[in-house]
Amino acid sequence: MNIYKNFLKKEHSNKIYYQLQKPYFPWFYSKHQNNKDTSYMFHLFYDGAKVNSDYFYLVEPILEKLKIKNLLNVRANLCLKRPSKCEWHVDKLTKNLKHKTSIYYVNTNNGYTLFKNKKVKCEKNKIVIFNADQKHKAKIQTDKDIRIVININYEYN
């Protein structure tokens, strides 16, 4: 697992931060993030070997810094401040889980990503990169109205 603070130039980080909070940014509802946990809003930038969003340009600076051989999925998750339950999970996008998952934190809040032996705080412009077979779960914020992360899954060199 690798964690990098100030991952992007400030101008790129701010562009992502402000665009994803604009009233016209297209968020979509999902009943569960995983199997039985809380609903959330998402925006699918890339899936099924193709760009799925007119806003893909927002994530390109992140993708350029990662050692990507084959991009599998890029999705922004928006969680609202409310009672929630998040399940332990892996991002199963390859059969053998031989890919990487990266979580880029768009805004700072008191939520975090929990791993078996590590807690990664939600801090704007931070990214955590880990092997996809590592179980993790989100802890939803209680101090801010929203928690936004960008989840990236990819095969690497």
Secondary structure, DSSP 8 states (H G I E B T S, - for coil): -EEESS-S-HHHHHHHHHHTTSTTS--EEES-SSSSS--EEEEEEEETTEE--TTGGGTHHHHHHS-EEEEEEEEEEEEESS------B----STT--SEEEEEE-S--S-EEEETTEEEE--TTEEEEEETTS-EEEE--SSSSEEEEEEEEEEE-
